[in-house]
Amino acid sequence: MSKTKRNIVISVICLIALAAVLAGVYFVFLDSPSSGEKDITVEVYHKDGTEKTFPISTNAEFLRGALEEAGLIEGTEGTYGLWVTTVDGYTADESKNEWWGYTKSGEYVDTAVDSTVIADGDVYEFTLNVGW
Amino acid sequence: MNLPSMSAGKFPLPLRELVVLSLLGAIMTAGQIGFAFLPNIEPVSFLIICCTLVYGRAALYSVYVFVLIEGLIYGFGVWWFTYLYIWALLVFVTLAMRNCRTWFIWAAISGVYGLLFGFFSALPYFFIGGVHMALSYWASGIPFDLLHCAGNFVSTLCLLKPCYLLLSRLKAHGV
C-alpha cells in the first residue's frame, strides 16, 4: 500500500473512531425518557412583572408534549426543534428583540423543548427576555 | 487612476488582495446563510481551508470579515465570541498541514473539525457555569456535531479541489 493510501485509510479510521466516541458520549449523557404520569410545574414570568404558575399532570415524555397538552405554548418549527414564540397567550415581539427563554429550577437548559426529558416534580420557568 | 499599492507601505497586504479576501469573507457569509436551513451543514469550513491553502495566514482577513458580518446580522451573543477563535483555529490547522495535497485527507480534517466544533463552542460555558454546564452544552449538541462532520466531509471532498484550482488560477492572474 502506498504511503498516500495508508494516510487516507488512517485519517478515515481516525474520523470514524472519533465520531463513534462522540456518539458514545452522547448516549452516556442522554437523559432517558420515562413513561407514566408526571406532575410538573411551569412558572411564567411576563414582561409586565406578572407571574403565573401552571401545575401540569401529563404522560408526555418531553417538555414540548406536556406544554402543548396544556395549551401553554406555540411556536414555529425550526431545524433545531420548536422555536417557542408564544407562552401563556403572549407572543414575543421579535421587532423589539423579545424572546421566550426557559430554565429548570433556575438552571440553564441547553436543549429545545422537543428534546428536554421531563420527570415527576420538575419545575420550569419561562421568562420573556428583551435583547439578544 | 492608480490605486495605492499598500504592499509598499506599512500595510502587510496589497489592496487588491485585501479586496479579494474581503469578498471571500462575504462569500463565506452568503454560503452560511444559504445553508442555514440545514442544521450545521455549511460551506464555510472548506472555503476557509481553500482560502488558507491559497493565501496562507492572510486568510484570517476573510475569516474575520465573515465573523464580523455574522455578528452584525445575528447579534453579538456568546456564540459570536466563540467565532473569534473557532474559525481562526481552522486556519492554523490548515497552515500546519498546508503541504498536504491529498483531498481525501482534507475531507477527513474538515470532518474532524466539524465533530469538535461543539466542544470548542462549549468553552465559554466552562467560564460561565463551570464544567457541568460546558459538558452538558457539548453533549446535547453532539448529534449536530455528527451532522456537521458529515457535511464538512462531503463538501470538502467534492468542492475543495475545484475551488482551490480556481482560486489559485485567479491569484496567479492577479485577481
Contacts between the chains, C-beta under 8 A, distances in Angstrom:
chain1	res1	chain2	res2	distance
A	4	B	102	5.7
A	7	B	102	6.5
A	7	B	105	6.0
A	8	B	102	6.4
A	8	B	104	4.6
A	8	B	105	6.2
A	8	B	108	7.8
A	11	B	104	7.1
A	11	B	105	5.0
A	11	B	108	3.7
A	11	B	109	7.4
A	12	B	104	7.5
A	12	B	108	5.8
A	14	B	108	7.1
A	14	B	112	7.3
A	15	B	108	4.8
A	15	B	111	4.9
A	15	B	112	5.8
A	15	B	115	7.6
A	15	B	149	7.3
A	15	B	153	7.2
A	18	B	112	6.2
A	18	B	115	5.5
A	19	B	111	8.0
A	19	B	115	6.0
A	19	B	146	6.1
A	19	B	149	6.0
A	22	B	115	5.9
A	22	B	142	5.1
A	22	B	145	6.2
A	22	B	146	6.7
A	23	B	142	7.0
A	23	B	146	6.7
A	25	B	139	6.0
A	25	B	142	6.4
A	26	B	139	5.9
A	26	B	142	3.9
A	26	B	143	6.6
A	29	B	135	7.3
A	29	B	136	7.3
A	29	B	139	3.7
A	29	B	140	7.6
A	30	B	139	7.7
A	79	B	37	6.5
A	79	B	38	6.7
A	79	B	39	4.1
A	80	B	39	6.2
A	80	B	144	7.5
A	108	B	129	6.2
A	108	B	133	6.2
A	110	B	133	7.7
A	110	B	136	5.5
A	110	B	137	4.7
A	110	B	140	4.7
A	110	B	141	7.7
A	111	B	140	5.0
A	115	B	140	7.5
A	132	B	75	3.9
A	132	B	76	8.0
A	132	B	77	5.8
